[in-house]
Amino acid sequence: RDIVLSNPGRRNALSLAMLQSLREDLLHDARSRELRVIVISAEGPVFCSGHDLKELSSEDDVKHHSQVFELCAEVMTLIQKLPVPVIAKVNGLATAAGCQLVASCDIAVASEKAQFATPGVNIGLFCSTPAVALGRSLPRKVALEMLFTGEPLSAQEALMHGLVSKVVPEDKLEEETMKISRKICESSKSVLALGKATFYRQITQDLDTAYRMTTQVMVDNLTLRDGQEGIEAFIQKRKPVWSH
């Protein structure tokens, strides 16, 4: 399913309304058997400029500011809790919470003209919440340079440091994203859901705990109908028939 940030006049800023809409779109039919992958893209030259600064002025009270940041954190963590892979398709500038959004997705495909920055420090609002996602996607010193200077990473630099999965020419962006999406759709949804949830659980654990947990998950995976179907199909040299 495609989710398109479609307010290019406001540089696709993550206003409270935009965040609410994004949450609804992510949750819509999340458990549907038909839903296999979600692609987040944007209209216009800016993928997402981050929070709408007009909502963060002193004209709004602390309660409103808290609501914006809490909903943003909910949306970012929701992406990793969903049972299907979420792909960011980035064709432009992603800054602050927009960069956070890219870092929070499972996969990110960018065009050569994409750029990524956390420039909050330049306006006196350090990108502390974007730093959560950034610090989990990038080497610490790269993340901190971005956070301390506000200077952008090019698409190739983002690829080199692991913020995005792939960089392609702009005219190949749709094709490459669809290629990845189609490949995902060839696999069992239940197996992918188990694998995604397990990946994010184990990545924060120490080595021994991670292996204990994933060892049990491998055993559990074999109890799934699709786990046995896949093995039987491989042995019989045929294409598996997934339950979803």
C-alpha positions as CSV (number, residue, x, y, z in Angstrom):
1,R,0.0,0.0,0.0
2,D,1.2,3.5,-0.8
3,I,1.1,6.3,1.8
4,V,1.9,9.7,0.2
5,L,2.8,12.8,2.2
6,S,0.8,15.3,0.1
7,N,1.2,18.8,1.4
8,P,4.1,20.1,-0.7
9,G,3.1,23.7,-0.1
10,R,4.1,23.2,3.5
11,R,7.1,21.0,2.6
12,N,5.2,18.0,3.8
13,A,5.7,19.2,7.4
14,L,4.7,16.7,10.2
15,S,2.0,18.9,11.6
16,L,-0.3,17.4,14.2
17,A,-2.9,16.8,11.5
18,M,-0.3,15.2,9.2
19,L,0.9,12.9,12.1
20,Q,-2.7,11.9,12.9
21,S,-3.3,11.1,9.2
22,L,-0.1,9.2,9.0
23,R,-0.9,7.1,12.0
24,E,-4.4,6.3,10.6
25,D,-2.9,5.3,7.3
26,L,-0.3,3.1,8.9
27,L,-3.0,1.4,11.1
28,H,-5.5,1.0,8.3
29,D,-6.0,-2.7,7.5
30,A,-2.7,-3.4,9.2
31,R,-3.8,-6.9,10.0
32,S,-5.4,-7.5,6.6
33,R,-4.2,-10.7,4.9
34,E,-3.9,-8.6,1.7
35,L,-1.6,-6.0,3.1
36,R,2.0,-7.1,2.4
37,V,4.2,-4.0,2.3
38,I,3.8,-0.2,2.9
39,V,5.6,2.4,0.9
40,I,5.9,6.0,2.2
41,S,6.6,8.6,-0.4
42,A,6.0,12.3,-0.9
43,E,4.9,14.9,-3.4
44,G,7.1,17.8,-4.3
45,P,10.9,18.5,-4.0
46,V,10.9,18.0,-0.2
47,F,10.2,14.5,1.2
48,C,9.5,15.9,4.7
49,S,10.8,19.0,6.4
50,G,10.0,17.8,9.9
51,H,7.7,19.4,12.5
52,D,5.6,22.4,11.6
53,L,7.5,25.1,13.5
54,K,4.3,27.3,13.6
55,E,2.9,24.7,16.0
56,L,6.0,24.9,18.2
57,S,5.9,28.7,18.9
58,S,5.1,30.1,22.3
59,E,1.6,30.9,21.1
60,D,0.8,27.3,21.7
61,D,1.0,25.9,25.2
62,V,3.2,23.2,26.6
63,K,0.3,20.7,26.4
64,H,0.1,21.2,22.7
65,H,3.9,20.9,22.2
66,S,3.8,17.6,24.2
67,Q,1.0,16.3,22.1
68,V,3.0,16.9,18.9
69,F,6.2,15.2,20.1
70,E,4.3,12.3,21.8
71,L,2.3,11.6,18.7
72,C,5.4,11.7,16.5
73,A,7.2,9.2,18.8
74,E,4.1,7.0,18.6
75,V,4.1,7.1,14.8
76,M,7.8,6.3,14.5
77,T,7.6,3.4,16.9
78,L,4.4,2.2,15.2
79,I,6.3,1.7,11.9
80,Q,8.6,-0.9,13.5
81,K,5.7,-2.6,15.3
82,L,3.6,-3.2,12.2
83,P,3.6,-6.8,10.9
84,V,4.6,-5.8,7.4
85,P,7.8,-4.1,6.0
86,V,7.7,-0.4,5.6
87,I,9.7,1.2,2.8
88,A,10.6,4.9,2.6
89,K,10.8,6.1,-1.0
90,V,12.8,9.4,-0.8
91,N,13.1,11.8,-3.7
92,G,14.2,15.0,-2.1
93,L,15.2,16.6,1.2
94,A,14.4,14.9,4.5
95,T,15.1,17.1,7.5
96,A,14.7,16.8,11.3
97,A,11.6,14.6,12.0
98,G,11.5,13.9,8.2
99,C,14.9,12.4,8.5
100,Q,13.7,10.6,11.6
101,L,10.9,9.1,9.6
102,V,13.3,7.7,7.0
103,A,15.5,6.3,9.7
104,S,12.5,4.7,11.4
105,C,11.4,2.8,8.3
106,D,12.6,-0.8,7.7
107,I,14.0,-0.1,4.3
108,A,14.8,3.2,2.6
109,V,15.3,3.7,-1.1
110,A,16.6,7.2,-2.2
111,S,17.1,9.0,-5.5
112,E,20.5,10.6,-6.2
113,K,19.0,14.0,-5.4
114,A,17.9,13.0,-1.9
115,Q,19.5,14.7,1.1
116,F,19.2,14.1,4.8
117,A,19.7,16.6,7.7
118,T,18.9,17.3,11.3
119,P,19.3,21.1,11.3
120,G,17.4,21.9,14.5
121,V,20.5,23.1,16.3
122,N,20.6,26.1,13.8
123,I,17.3,27.4,15.1
124,G,17.8,26.6,18.7
125,L,15.8,23.4,18.9
126,F,18.2,20.4,19.1
127,C,16.9,17.4,17.2
128,S,16.7,15.2,20.3
129,T,13.8,13.0,19.2
130,P,15.1,12.5,15.6
131,A,18.4,11.6,17.3
132,V,16.8,8.5,18.7
133,A,16.2,7.0,15.2
134,L,19.3,8.5,13.8
135,G,21.5,7.1,16.5
136,R,20.1,3.7,15.9
137,S,20.7,3.8,12.1
138,L,24.1,5.6,11.8
139,P,27.5,5.3,13.4
140,R,27.6,7.6,16.5
141,K,30.1,10.1,15.2
142,V,28.3,10.5,11.9
143,A,24.9,11.0,13.7
144,L,26.5,13.5,16.1
145,E,28.2,15.5,13.3
146,M,24.7,15.8,11.7
147,L,23.1,16.8,15.0
148,F,25.9,19.3,16.0
149,T,26.3,21.0,12.6
150,G,22.9,20.6,10.9
151,E,24.8,19.9,7.7
152,P,23.1,17.5,5.3
153,L,24.3,14.1,4.1
154,S,24.1,13.5,0.4
155,A,22.3,10.3,-0.8
156,Q,25.6,8.6,-1.4
157,E,26.8,9.5,2.1
158,A,23.6,8.3,3.6
159,L,24.0,5.0,1.7
160,M,27.7,4.7,2.8
161,H,26.7,5.2,6.5
162,G,23.6,3.0,6.4
163,L,20.8,5.5,6.7
164,V,19.3,4.3,3.4
165,S,19.4,0.9,1.7
166,K,19.8,1.9,-1.9
167,V,20.4,4.9,-4.1
168,V,19.2,5.0,-7.7
169,P,18.8,7.6,-10.4
170,E,15.5,9.6,-10.0
171,D,13.9,7.9,-13.0
172,K,14.6,4.5,-11.5
173,L,13.3,5.2,-8.0
174,E,9.8,3.9,-8.6
175,E,11.0,0.8,-10.4
176,E,13.5,-0.1,-7.7
177,T,11.0,0.4,-4.9
178,M,8.5,-1.8,-6.7
179,K,11.2,-4.4,-7.3
180,I,11.8,-4.7,-3.6
181,S,8.1,-4.6,-2.8
182,R,7.4,-7.4,-5.3
183,K,10.2,-9.5,-3.8
184,I,8.7,-9.1,-0.3
185,C,5.3,-10.1,-1.6
186,E,6.8,-13.5,-2.7
187,S,7.4,-14.5,0.9
188,S,5.0,-15.7,3.7
189,K,3.4,-12.8,5.5
190,S,3.3,-14.7,8.8
191,V,7.0,-15.6,8.6
192,L,7.9,-12.0,7.7
193,A,5.8,-10.6,10.6
194,L,7.6,-13.0,13.0
195,G,11.0,-12.1,11.6
196,K,10.4,-8.4,11.7
197,A,9.2,-8.4,15.3
198,T,12.1,-10.6,16.4
199,F,14.7,-8.5,14.6
200,Y,13.7,-5.3,16.5
201,R,13.5,-7.3,19.8
202,Q,16.9,-8.8,19.5
203,I,18.8,-5.8,18.2
204,T,18.7,-4.1,21.7
205,Q,19.7,-7.1,23.6
206,D,23.1,-8.5,24.6
207,L,24.6,-11.3,22.4
208,D,23.7,-14.2,24.7
209,T,20.2,-13.0,25.4
210,A,19.6,-12.3,21.7
211,Y,20.7,-15.8,20.7
212,R,18.6,-17.4,23.4
213,M,15.5,-15.5,22.3
214,T,16.1,-16.1,18.5
215,T,16.8,-19.8,19.0
216,Q,13.3,-20.2,20.5
217,V,11.9,-18.1,17.7
218,M,13.5,-20.4,15.1
219,V,11.8,-23.3,16.8
220,D,8.5,-21.4,16.9
221,N,8.9,-20.6,13.2
222,L,9.0,-24.3,12.4
223,T,5.6,-24.7,14.0
224,L,4.1,-22.3,11.5
225,R,2.3,-23.9,8.6
226,D,4.3,-21.7,6.2
227,G,7.6,-22.8,7.9
228,Q,6.9,-26.4,7.1
229,E,5.5,-25.6,3.6
230,G,8.6,-23.7,2.7
231,I,10.9,-26.5,3.7
232,E,8.8,-29.1,1.9
233,A,8.7,-27.0,-1.2
234,F,12.5,-26.6,-1.2
235,I,13.0,-30.3,-0.8
236,Q,10.5,-31.1,-3.5
237,K,12.0,-28.4,-5.8
238,R,8.7,-26.6,-6.2
239,K,7.3,-23.1,-5.4
240,P,5.8,-22.8,-2.0
241,V,2.1,-22.1,-1.5
242,W,1.8,-19.7,1.4
243,S,-1.2,-19.6,3.7
244,H,-1.4,-15.8,3.3
